[in-house]
Every structure is written in C-alpha cells, then in structure tokens.
Amino acid sequence: MCFAVIIWSSVDGQNYYSRSAKISFYSDAPMEKIEAHNYSASSILDIESGQLEFAVLIKGFRFKKALMQQHFNESYMESDKFPKAIFRGSFDPSQIQQSTPEDTIKVSGDITIKGISKPIELKGILSSNGDGLKGTASFELDIADFGIKIPKVVRDNIADTVLITVEAPYEAFEPK
C-alpha cells in the first residue's frame, strides 16, 4: 500500500513508517497454485493512538509467470482503474507491553480493494527489532467480496479465498 506523501508529526516518537512492507497473496486452487509478492507497500503506525494504515500499488505485485501478472492487472484487478489497495485500522494501544519484545495485537478496520471497502478484524504480531518495529499478519480474503469475477474457463485455477501475508519493518518517524 503506497503513500505519495506522508505528513505525520510526533512529539514523543511514537510514530513509525515503512516503505518496504512485503505483502503476498497465495491462491491454492485444485488446478494451480498462484503466488505473488509486493515489496514496496507503505505503512504508517501510531503506537500512542493505535492507528495503522497501509497502501499498496496493485501493479507492484510480481508473479513467476508474466502472463499471470498481466491477467491479474488487466482482467481481475483492473489496476489502471483501481491502482491501489488500502487498509485503515486501529488497535487498542494497551495491547503493547513495554516489557515484552513481541506482542500479539487485535486490529480492526476497513480494507479497500477495487474501490470496495469491507470491515476486517485480524490478529497481528508487533515486535521490536533494535531501532524499529516489525509487524506481521496473515489473514484470508474472499475475492468475490471485492467484485473480482473469475471466468468459468479458469474457475479451477483460482481459489475463492486467498491467503494474505504482511511483513512490515518499521522505522521511527522523526519530524523535521
């Protein structure tokens, strides 16, 4: 998920950002396994308020087969019309324990894909890694919820539900 400009201020250093979050999806259908990765999603995280946002450019997903990537962008995701997917959510900051290196947090919010927003709740892990934080999560999405139609001729090649994984390395945001 990609932000052109991030305007974010903090007095106490509780804000973090990532421009290199990895978002992957995996479709496990009877006839074919499909996997794609995007290594340039953007995210902002405010530990104090519990606000979290992601943006990812759809055309940034890479597949093993160029033809799959073309069909994904042109036929299924219509990435020229809907160039990015966005998640805006929050979590209860009291879930973060200062004394532990890793916390499981419950996040809720809205995910928007192809212009369709749906509420979602998921569990993620937020861990400290030296200078910053790392957020990880896995969840499933039903592709029909986002208006993605699969032609009958390839119905057995694409799963109705895809597994999404997120890995976001965060750096502290220092306002200028």
C-alpha positions in Angstrom: 0.0 0.0 0.0 1.8 3.2 -1.2 1.7 6.8 0.1 3.0 9.5 -2.2 3.5 11.9 0.7 3.4 11.1 4.4 2.6 14.1 6.6 3.0 12.8 10.1 4.0 14.7 13.3 5.0 13.4 16.7 6.3 14.9 19.8 7.2 11.7 21.6 8.5 9.4 18.9 5.5 7.0 18.9 5.1 7.1 15.2 6.6 4.7 12.7 6.6 4.2 9.0 7.6 1.6 6.4 8.1 2.0 2.7 9.3 -1.6 2.2 6.5 -3.7 3.6 6.0 -7.0 1.9 2.5 -8.1 1.0 2.0 -11.5 -0.5 -1.0 -13.5 -1.6 -1.5 -17.2 -2.2 -4.3 -18.9 -4.1 -4.5 -22.7 -3.6 -6.9 -23.9 -6.2 -7.4 -27.5 -7.5 -5.6 -27.0 -10.8 -3.0 -24.3 -9.9 -1.2 -22.6 -7.0 -0.7 -18.9 -7.6 1.6 -16.7 -5.5 2.6 -13.0 -5.9 4.6 -10.6 -3.8 4.9 -6.8 -3.5 7.9 -5.5 -1.6 7.1 -1.8 -1.7 3.9 -1.4 0.3 3.8 1.7 2.6 2.5 1.9 6.1 2.2 4.3 9.0 1.8 3.3 12.6 1.0 5.4 15.6 1.6 3.4 18.8 0.1 6.0 21.1 -3.3 6.2 19.3 -3.3 2.7 17.8 -3.9 4.0 14.3 -2.5 1.9 11.4 -2.6 2.4 7.6 -1.3 0.5 4.6 -1.3 1.3 0.9 -0.1 -1.0 -1.9 0.2 -0.4 -5.6 -1.5 -3.3 -7.4 0.9 -3.2 -10.3 3.7 -3.8 -7.8 2.7 -7.5 -7.3 5.2 -9.8 -9.1 4.3 -13.3 -10.3 6.5 -16.2 -11.6 4.7 -16.1 -14.9 4.4 -12.7 -16.8 1.1 -13.8 -18.3 -0.4 -14.3 -14.8 0.7 -10.8 -13.8 -0.8 -9.3 -17.0 -4.2 -11.1 -16.4 -4.1 -10.1 -12.7 -3.7 -6.4 -13.5 -5.9 -6.2 -16.6 -8.7 -8.7 -16.1 -9.1 -9.3 -12.4 -7.8 -6.2 -10.5 -8.3 -3.6 -13.2 -5.3 -1.8 -11.8 -5.4 1.1 -14.2 -8.8 2.0 -12.8 -8.1 0.9 -9.2 -4.3 1.4 -8.8 -4.0 0.7 -5.1 -5.4 -1.2 -2.2 -5.7 0.5 1.2 -6.2 -0.7 4.8 -7.1 1.8 7.5 -7.5 0.4 11.0 -6.7 0.6 14.7 -5.8 -1.4 17.7 -6.0 -0.8 21.5 -2.6 0.6 22.4 -2.8 -1.1 25.8 -2.1 -4.4 24.0 1.5 -3.3 23.7 3.5 -4.3 26.7 6.7 -2.4 27.1 8.4 -5.3 28.9 8.0 -7.8 26.1 9.8 -8.0 22.8 6.8 -9.3 20.9 3.0 -8.6 21.3 0.0 -10.2 19.6 -2.5 -7.4 18.8 -6.0 -7.5 17.5 -6.5 -5.0 14.7 -9.8 -3.9 13.1 -10.5 -1.6 10.3 -11.6 -1.4 6.6 -9.8 -2.8 3.6 -10.5 -1.3 0.2 -9.8 -3.3 -2.9 -11.1 -2.3 -6.4 -13.0 0.6 -4.8 -14.9 -1.8 -2.5 -14.4 -1.4 1.3 -15.1 -4.2 3.8 -14.6 -4.3 7.5 -11.9 -6.8 8.7 -10.6 -8.0 12.0 -7.3 -9.8 12.3 -4.5 -10.7 14.7 -1.0 -9.5 14.1 2.3 -9.6 15.8 4.3 -6.4 16.6 7.9 -7.0 17.7 10.8 -4.7 18.4 13.9 -5.3 16.4 16.6 -2.9 17.6 16.0 0.5 16.2 12.4 -0.1 15.0 9.4 -2.4 15.0 8.3 -5.3 12.8 4.6 -6.0 12.1 3.4 -9.3 10.7 0.0 -10.7 10.0 -1.8 -13.4 7.9 -5.5 -13.4 7.0 -7.8 -14.7 4.3 -9.9 -12.7 1.9 -12.9 -13.8 -0.2 -12.2 -12.4 -3.7 -15.9 -12.2 -4.5 -16.3 -9.6 -1.7 -14.3 -7.2 -3.8 -16.0 -7.7 -7.1 -13.3 -10.0 -8.6 -15.0 -12.3 -11.1 -13.4 -15.4 -12.3 -14.4 -16.8 -15.7 -15.7 -20.3 -15.8 -12.9 -21.4 -18.1 -10.3 -20.8 -15.4 -12.5 -21.4 -12.3 -10.4 -24.4 -11.1 -7.2 -22.3 -11.4 -8.1 -19.6 -8.9 -9.3 -20.1 -5.3 -12.3 -18.3 -4.0 -10.3 -17.3 -0.9 -6.7 -16.1 -0.9 -4.2 -16.0 1.9 -2.7 -12.6 2.5 0.6 -12.2 4.5 2.1 -9.0 5.6 5.6 -8.2 6.9 6.3 -4.6 7.7 9.7 -3.4 9.0 9.0 0.0 10.7 11.4 2.8 11.4 10.8 5.6 13.9 9.4 8.8 12.2 11.4 11.8 13.1 9.6 15.1 12.2 11.7 17.9 10.8 
